[in-house]
């Protein structure tokens, strides 16, 4: 039978290990997120819009606190995929959301251009 002192001695190293590993675990999530976005760009380049959308959704699900610039980029690429699939109305709605949510990003400026093109097209 372990005494309370023995249990405390074992608990402290475990806590220290968890604290030491937390940046590594966060880094792994970030790398997986970036990897998914990279795979989405590859799929988009091949015209595989459904796969690109799945990869982008996965990237968004990994971390609620995705940096604004990266989330705006993901939304822009999602819109491009929707356009590629012929879902122009859905793409336009996504571009409007992006512009409203992240107005000061490069992705918002590009979304404005895409939105203008969609509105001009018959």
N, CA, C and O of each residue as an XYZ file, in Angstrom:
488
protein
N       0.848     -1.172      0.000
C       0.000      0.000      0.000
C       0.901      1.245      0.000
O       1.849      1.355      0.778
N       0.575      2.146     -0.875
C       1.351      3.388     -0.964
C       0.860      4.391      0.052
O      -0.326      4.467      0.373
N       1.792      5.142      0.535
C       1.416      6.206      1.453
C       1.117      7.460      0.653
O       1.418      7.536     -0.538
N       0.537      8.421      1.298
C       0.203      9.686      0.631
C       1.462     10.380      0.126
O       1.436     10.981     -0.948
N       2.534     10.314      0.853
C       3.801     10.931      0.460
C       4.354     10.282     -0.793
O       4.860     10.977     -1.674
N       4.268      8.966     -0.891
C       4.747      8.253     -2.072
C       3.921      8.647     -3.295
O       4.473      8.846     -4.378
N       2.613      8.760     -3.130
C       1.752      9.150     -4.235
C       2.081     10.567     -4.709
O       2.104     10.822     -5.913
N       2.332     11.477     -3.790
C       2.692     12.849     -4.161
C       4.004     12.875     -4.929
O       4.156     13.633     -5.887
N       4.965     12.030     -4.499
C       6.258     11.983     -5.179
C       6.100     11.527     -6.630
O       6.827     11.995     -7.506
N       5.171     10.632     -6.887
C       4.952     10.137     -8.243
C       4.102     11.118     -9.066
O       4.251     11.196    -10.285
N       3.247     11.836     -8.423
C       2.370     12.776     -9.118
C       3.144     13.973     -9.657
O       2.872     14.435    -10.765
N       4.100     14.477     -8.893
C       4.855     15.653     -9.325
C       5.622     15.421    -10.632
O       5.560     16.282    -11.510
N       6.335     14.317    -10.806
C       7.020     14.099    -12.087
C       6.045     13.965    -13.261
O       6.336     14.413    -14.370
N       4.910     13.358    -13.014
C       3.911     13.215    -14.078
C       3.398     14.590    -14.494
O       3.281     14.876    -15.685
N       3.097     15.428    -13.534
C       2.637     16.785    -13.846
C       3.708     17.576    -14.586
O       3.415     18.297    -15.540
N       4.949     17.433    -14.137
C       6.049     18.130    -14.806
C       6.186     17.663    -16.240
O       6.428     18.474    -17.134
N       6.035     16.373    -16.474
C       6.121     15.827    -17.836
C       4.994     16.369    -18.710
O       5.223     16.749    -19.858
N       3.797     16.403    -18.176
C       2.667     16.938    -18.936
C       2.878     18.404    -19.294
O       2.600     18.817    -20.420
N       3.362     19.179    -18.353
C       3.637     20.591    -18.620
C       4.729     20.746    -19.680
O       4.653     21.624    -20.540
N       5.730     19.892    -19.608
C       6.821     19.968    -20.580
C       6.354     19.577    -21.974
O       6.848     20.112    -22.966
N       5.420     18.663    -22.057
C       4.941     18.192    -23.368
C       3.865     19.068    -23.987
O       3.599     18.948    -25.183
N       3.242     19.942    -23.219
C       2.131     20.735    -23.752
C       2.513     21.572    -24.976
O       1.722     21.633    -25.917
N       3.678     22.218    -25.016
C       4.021     22.951    -26.249
C       4.200     22.023    -27.447
O       3.881     22.392    -28.577
N       4.709     20.823    -27.196
C       4.892     19.859    -28.282
C       3.540     19.429    -28.820
O       3.352     19.342    -30.034
N       2.597     19.159    -27.927
C       1.266     18.751    -28.362
C       0.576     19.859    -29.145
O      -0.084     19.589    -30.149
N       0.719     21.084    -28.702
C       0.144     22.219    -29.432
C       0.802     22.357    -30.795
O       0.130     22.639    -31.788
N       2.094     22.161    -30.843
C       2.830     22.243    -32.096
C       2.358     21.179    -33.071
O       2.237     21.442    -34.268
N       2.089     19.971    -32.567
C       1.610     18.894    -33.430
C       0.261     19.254    -34.037
O       0.021     19.002    -35.218
N      -0.620     19.843    -33.233
C      -1.925     20.262    -33.745
C      -1.755     21.307    -34.830
O      -2.417     21.252    -35.866
N      -0.871     22.255    -34.590
C      -0.621     23.303    -35.578
C      -0.053     22.722    -36.868
O      -0.432     23.138    -37.963
N       0.861     21.755    -36.735
C       1.446     21.135    -37.923
C       0.392     20.340    -38.687
O       0.371     20.375    -39.917
N      -0.477     19.628    -37.985
C      -1.538     18.869    -38.641
C      -2.487     19.821    -39.358
O      -2.947     19.545    -40.467
N      -2.772     20.944    -38.707
C      -3.649     21.955    -39.295
C      -3.036     22.504    -40.581
O      -3.703     22.585    -41.612
N      -1.761     22.881    -40.509
C      -1.073     23.412    -41.684
C      -0.971     22.358    -42.774
O      -1.112     22.658    -43.960
N      -0.723     21.117    -42.362
C      -0.644     20.029    -43.334
C      -1.949     19.831    -44.059
O      -1.958     19.587    -45.265
N      -3.055     19.932    -43.343
C      -4.372     19.785    -43.968
C      -4.637     20.893    -44.968
O      -5.204     20.650    -46.033
N      -4.233     22.102    -44.633
C      -4.415     23.224    -45.562
C      -3.553     23.005    -46.800
O      -3.998     23.260    -47.919
N      -2.330     22.538    -46.607
C      -1.461     22.243    -47.745
C      -2.054     21.170    -48.651
O      -2.011     21.290    -49.875
N      -2.605     20.122    -48.047
C      -3.249     19.060    -48.827
C      -4.488     19.583    -49.542
O      -4.807     19.150    -50.649
N      -5.181     20.518    -48.899
C      -6.361     21.117    -49.535
C      -5.954     21.896    -50.784
O      -6.632     21.818    -51.809
N      -4.857     22.645    -50.709
C      -4.375     23.375    -51.884
C      -4.003     22.414    -53.015
O      -4.271     22.690    -54.184
N      -3.386     21.289    -52.659
C      -3.025     20.295    -53.682
C      -4.272     19.735    -54.349
O      -4.337     19.627    -55.573
N      -5.261     19.380    -53.536
C      -6.508     18.842    -54.080
C      -7.207     19.884    -54.944
O      -7.732     19.562    -56.010
N      -7.215     21.124    -54.486
C      -7.824     22.212    -55.265
C      -7.126     22.353    -56.620
O      -7.779     22.511    -57.652
N      -5.816     22.294    -56.604
C      -5.045     22.407    -57.837
C      -5.357     21.304    -58.831
O      -5.227     21.500    -60.040
N      -5.765     20.149    -58.333
C      -6.120     19.018    -59.190
C      -7.597     19.032    -59.582
O      -8.064     18.179    -60.336
N      -8.321     20.024    -59.051
C      -9.753     20.095    -59.343
C     -10.585     19.168    -58.474
O     -11.767     18.965    -58.753
N     -10.001     18.605    -57.430
C     -10.710     17.725    -56.504
C     -11.254     18.574    -55.358
O     -10.720     18.574    -54.248
N     -12.326     19.294    -55.659
C     -12.864     20.270    -54.720
C     -13.471     19.627    -53.473
O     -13.384     20.191    -52.383
N     -14.080     18.462    -53.624
C     -14.686     17.789    -52.469
C     -13.616     17.403    -51.448
O     -13.806     17.590    -50.246
N     -12.496     16.866    -51.922
C     -11.401     16.514    -51.013
C     -10.828     17.768    -50.363
O     -10.545     17.777    -49.165
N     -10.657     18.818    -51.146
C     -10.126     20.072    -50.606
C     -11.035     20.591    -49.493
O     -10.547     21.028    -48.451
N     -12.341     20.546    -49.703
C     -13.278     21.011    -48.671
C     -13.187     20.161    -47.410
O     -13.259     20.690    -46.301
N     -13.030     18.849    -47.570
C     -12.883     17.977    -46.395
C     -11.616     18.325    -45.618
O     -11.637     18.387    -44.389
N     -10.522     18.550    -46.326
C      -9.253     18.889    -45.664
C      -9.368     20.228    -44.933
O      -8.851     20.383    -43.826
N     -10.040     21.182    -45.550
C     -10.200     22.495    -44.933
C     -11.084     22.410    -43.689
O     -10.806     23.059    -42.681
N     -12.134     21.623    -43.760
C     -13.003     21.445    -42.595
C     -12.240     20.781    -41.464
O     -12.420     21.133    -40.298
N     -11.384     19.815    -41.806
C     -10.563     19.158    -40.797
C      -9.617     20.157    -40.140
O      -9.457     20.158    -38.919
N      -8.994     21.000    -40.947
C      -8.067     22.004    -40.408
C      -8.794     22.929    -39.437
O      -8.261     23.263    -38.378
N      -9.991     23.338    -39.789
C     -10.764     24.227    -38.907
C     -11.158     23.524    -37.607
O     -11.233     24.160    -36.556
N     -11.409     22.225    -37.676
C     -11.869     21.499    -36.490
C     -10.756     21.227    -35.488
O     -11.035     20.952    -34.322
N      -9.504     21.299    -35.917
C      -8.396     20.972    -35.029
C      -8.191     21.988    -33.919
O      -7.727     21.645    -32.831
N      -8.528     23.204    -34.186
C      -8.220     24.232    -33.193
C      -9.225     25.370    -33.326
O      -9.343     25.992    -34.382
N      -9.939     25.629    -32.250
C     -10.937     26.704    -32.271
C     -10.310     28.081    -32.428
O     -10.943     29.005    -32.939
N      -9.094     28.210    -32.000
C      -8.444     29.516    -31.993
C      -7.473     29.673    -33.163
O      -6.341     30.118    -32.978
N      -7.911     29.311    -34.349
C      -7.078     29.468    -35.537
C      -6.797     30.959    -35.737
O      -7.710     31.775    -35.616
N      -5.561     31.322    -36.037
C      -5.255     32.740    -36.271
C      -6.148     33.314    -37.376
O      -6.471     32.629    -38.346
N      -6.532     34.557    -37.213
C      -7.466     35.207    -38.142
C      -6.986     35.116    -39.590
O      -7.770     34.790    -40.481
N      -5.717     35.398    -39.831
C      -5.179     35.381    -41.193
C      -5.333     33.995    -41.809
O      -5.713     33.866    -42.973
N      -5.037     32.962    -41.030
C      -5.133     31.603    -41.550
C      -6.594     31.203    -41.770
O      -6.917     30.563    -42.771
N      -7.468     31.573    -40.849
C      -8.881     31.235    -41.025
C      -9.458     31.945    -42.249
O     -10.249     31.363    -42.991
N      -9.068     33.178    -42.454
C      -9.524     33.910    -43.638
C      -9.051     33.207    -44.908
O      -9.802     33.107    -45.879
N      -7.819     32.723    -44.904
C      -7.277     31.994    -46.055
C      -8.069     30.706    -46.309
O      -8.365     30.362    -47.453
N      -8.405     30.008    -45.234
C      -9.190     28.777    -45.347
C     -10.562     29.082    -45.939
O     -11.038     28.362    -46.816
N     -11.192     30.147    -45.461
C     -12.515     30.524    -45.976
C     -12.454     30.895    -47.451
O     -13.345     30.536    -48.220
N     -11.410     31.606    -47.846
C     -11.253     31.969    -49.250
C     -11.126     30.719    -50.116
O     -11.773     30.612    -51.157
N     -10.301     29.790    -49.690
C     -10.126     28.566    -50.470
C     -11.407     27.740    -50.498
O     -11.719     27.109    -51.508
N     -12.144     27.741    -49.401
C     -13.443     27.059    -49.398
C     -14.367     27.676    -50.449
O     -15.051     26.964    -51.184
N     -14.377     28.992    -50.507
C     -15.195     29.675    -51.506
C     -14.785     29.306    -52.920
O     -15.636     29.091    -53.784
N     -13.487     29.232    -53.155
C     -12.988     28.852    -54.488
C     -13.415     27.425    -54.842
O     -13.763     27.133    -55.987
N     -13.383     26.554    -53.849
C     -13.835     25.171    -54.077
C     -15.322     25.135    -54.412
O     -15.747     24.426    -55.324
N     -16.099     25.901    -53.671
C     -17.538     25.956    -53.938
C     -17.813     26.481    -55.342
O     -18.690     25.977    -56.043
N     -17.061     27.490    -55.742
C     -17.197     27.988    -57.119
C     -16.882     26.876    -58.111
O     -17.618     26.669    -59.077
N     -15.797     26.168    -57.872
C     -15.389     25.092    -58.760
C     -16.440     23.996    -58.878
O     -16.540     23.325    -59.905
N     -17.218     23.821    -57.819
C     -18.278     22.810    -57.814
C     -19.593     23.357    -58.375
O     -20.591     22.641    -58.450
N     -19.582     24.632    -58.767
C     -20.778     25.239    -59.334
C     -21.729     25.832    -58.309
O     -22.845     26.221    -58.655
N     -21.307     25.907    -57.059
C     -22.144     26.465    -55.985
C     -21.835     27.948    -55.795
O     -21.312     28.366    -54.762
N     -22.168     28.719    -56.805
C     -21.819     30.146    -56.800
C     -22.493     30.925    -55.677
O     -21.868     31.793    -55.068
N     -23.749     30.629    -55.399
C     -24.469     31.330    -54.340
C     -23.865     31.067    -52.972
O     -23.731     31.976    -52.153
N     -23.504     29.817    -52.737
C     -22.881     29.450    -51.463
C     -21.497     30.099    -51.342
O     -21.104     30.562    -50.272
N     -20.770     30.121    -52.465
C     -19.446     30.757    -52.467
C     -19.586     32.248    -52.160
O     -18.817     32.798    -51.371
N     -20.568     32.899    -52.784
C     -20.783     34.336    -52.558
C     -21.094     34.602    -51.083
O     -20.576     35.555    -50.502
N     -21.933     33.769    -50.484
C     -22.265     33.933    -49.060
C     -21.024     33.774    -48.189
O     -20.840     34.509    -47.219
N     -20.180     32.819    -48.538
C     -18.954     32.602    -47.774
C     -18.013     33.791    -47.923
O     -17.393     34.220    -46.950
N     -17.903     34.329    -49.147
C     -17.052     35.506    -49.365
C     -17.568     36.703    -48.564
O     -16.777     37.448    -47.984
N     -18.882     36.890    -48.531
C     -19.455     37.994    -47.756
C     -19.146     37.833    -46.271
O     -18.820     38.806    -45.592
N     -19.248     36.611    -45.772
C     -18.915     36.338    -44.373
C     -17.442     36.642    -44.112
O     -17.106     37.279    -43.113
N     -16.574     36.194    -44.994
C     -15.138     36.425    -44.844
C     -14.838     37.921    -44.787
O     -14.090     38.378    -43.923
N     -15.419     38.671    -45.702
C     -15.189     40.115    -45.769
C     -15.670     40.808    -44.493
O     -15.011     41.711    -43.977
N     -16.822     40.375    -43.995
C     -17.377     40.969    -42.774
C     -16.566     40.585    -41.539
O     -16.344     41.416    -40.658
N     -16.127     39.339    -41.473
C     -15.450     38.828    -40.281
C     -13.980     39.220    -40.212
O     -13.461     39.511    -39.134
N     -13.309     39.227    -41.366
C     -11.866     39.518    -41.419
C     -11.578     40.618    -42.446
O     -10.851     40.381    -43.411
N     -12.138     41.811    -42.252
C     -12.063     42.857    -43.278
C     -10.653     43.346    -43.605
O     -10.419     43.838    -44.708
N      -9.723     43.223    -42.683
C      -8.384     43.779    -42.894
C      -7.365     42.754    -43.383
O      -6.159     42.985    -43.290
N      -7.839     41.630    -43.899
C      -6.913     40.599    -44.363
C      -6.782     40.632    -45.885
O      -7.657     41.131    -46.593
N      -5.686     40.097    -46.355
C      -5.483     39.969    -47.802
C      -6.565     39.068    -48.406
O      -7.028     39.299    -49.523
N      -6.953     38.051    -47.660
C      -7.996     37.140    -48.146
C      -9.321     37.865    -48.356
O     -10.056     37.548    -49.291
N      -9.636     38.837    -47.495
C     -10.867     39.608    -47.657
C     -10.813     40.429    -48.943
O     -11.807     40.533    -49.661
N      -9.656     41.006    -49.228
C      -9.508     41.777    -50.466
C      -9.699     40.865    -51.682
O     -10.336     41.253    -52.660
N      -9.154     39.678    -51.613
C      -9.305     38.732    -52.723
C     -10.749     38.247    -52.821
O     -11.261     38.025    -53.918
N     -11.405     38.083    -51.671
C     -12.811     37.669    -51.665
C     -13.690     38.734    -52.313
O     -14.656     38.409    -53.004
N     -13.357     40.004    -52.091
C     -14.109     41.090    -52.737
C     -14.008     40.980    -54.249
O     -14.995     41.164    -54.962
N     -12.821     40.681    -54.728
C     -12.630     40.495    -56.170
C     -13.436     39.331    -56.703
O     -14.051     39.430    -57.765
N     -13.438     38.221    -55.969
C     -14.211     37.048    -56.390
C     -15.705     37.376    -56.383
O     -16.439     36.980    -57.288
N     -16.140     38.096    -55.365
C     -17.548     38.465    -55.246
C     -17.970     39.349    -56.419
O     -19.045     39.159    -56.989
N     -17.125     40.312    -56.775
C     -17.404     41.170    -57.942
C     -17.526     40.337    -59.209
O     -18.421     40.566    -60.022
N     -16.623     39.367    -59.378
C     -16.675     38.496    -60.567
C     -17.953     37.680    -60.599
O     -18.567     37.519    -61.654
N     -18.353     37.169    -59.453
C     -19.588     36.371    -59.387
C     -20.806     37.213    -59.716
O     -21.740     36.734    -60.359
N     -20.803     38.451    -59.284
C     -21.952     39.331    -59.527
C     -22.032     39.758    -60.996
O     -23.118     40.017    -61.514
N     -20.881     39.831    -61.659
C     -20.852     40.208    -63.076
C     -21.277     39.078    -63.984
O     -21.869     39.305    -65.039
N     -20.975     37.859    -63.574
C     -21.246     36.694    -64.417
C     -22.745     36.433    -64.520
O     -23.487     36.655    -63.562
N     -23.186     35.965    -65.678
C     -24.622     35.687    -65.863
C     -25.117     34.512    -65.039
O     -26.299     34.170    -65.097
